[in-house]
Structure formats: structure tokens, C-alpha cells
């Protein structure tokens, strides 16, 4: 029945940003594989049909979550430090110290989303595992490029190995993320950061 005063049925609008934030929290807490469509729709406050219409399938939603996270302060601090700090040593000092503060921050799930969401991904979701691995490897490549430039400019010793140093800092950062998920405090992670920084090879005069 239609006519004046009769409103046509219309699905209620939802806040896309808030829905995406809810999905981010679930994926960050539980990982990609352990997060179900049912859990996502309940947390996002939408029906499965609305999720598929607005975000696509679970994999597409997850990729949007990761890209949005990467542009947020907690996801972008590594790239920001590499861009803003005038020296490589200053950049890695800032990255490690900020990781020590960001990863255990109680305002969000512990650790780094792109590190922790990759746990227990099955063979069927190899594309998701590869997507996350590529993001982490992009950080590693950025580290190595930054360190090679520092070496060319005389900030790093000619005897230093930029590839090995980049891999070392990447491993420390990934380890700090896991320690945060295991309950490590900012104090502990700051101690780890300072120890890692002591491995910085001084330039030779």
C-alpha cells in the first residue's frame, strides 16, 4: 500500500566509518581466520546482505580494514618516522620508541594489526597471508633503502650491512608486537627498543 503518509520500507542507514572501526577491532583482536561473518555483522550492527553490499566479501572487507589502519596514526607511525626524521638513526630510534608506546596502548588491541592478523591463516586463504606478507616486506624494503642511503651519505659505516640491519629491526618490531599481545608493558618494550638501538653501527671516521 502506498500513498500520502505511507513511507516505503527502507533499510536503516549505518555509519560506515563506525562499522569499519568495529571490523578493524575484531580482525585485530582475533586475526583474519578466526573472525566470522556472524561476528563481524553483530559487531558492525548490520545484516550480512548489508556487509556484502557495502564492503564486498570478508576478504575485501579485511583489505579495506588494513588499508584504513595503515593510514591511521597507530598504523602509519613507521612510514611517518622514515619520512620526517632527518637521519636514519633518528628514524629508527623514533620507530622503536613509538612501537613501545603504541603496541601496548589499551585504547586498541595490542600489537600491530598487519603482524597479528596473519596468525592461523589457512591454505584456503593464502591470498590473505600473501597480502599481509607483502605489506611487511614493503616495510623491510623501505628500511633497507633508508639504510643504504644513510650509508652512502656517511651516516653508516661502509662495513655495515644495510640488508641485515633492516631485517634485524624488522624482527625486533615484529617481536615487540607479539610481546605486547602477551602482556608486555611500555616499560619492557622501551627497554627492548633501547637494547636494539645499541646495535646501531657507528660510522667510522
Secondary structure, DSSP 8 states (H G I E B T S, - for coil): --STT----------HHHHHHHHHHHHHHH-STT--HHHHHHHHT--HHHHHHHH-SHHHHHHHHHHHHHHSHHHHHHHHHHHH-SSHHHHHHHHHHHHHHHTT-TTS-SS-HHHHTTTT--GGGHHHHHHHHHHHHHHHHHHHHHHHHHHHTTSS-TT--HHHHHHHHHHHHHHHHHHHHTT--HHHHHHHHHHHHTT------
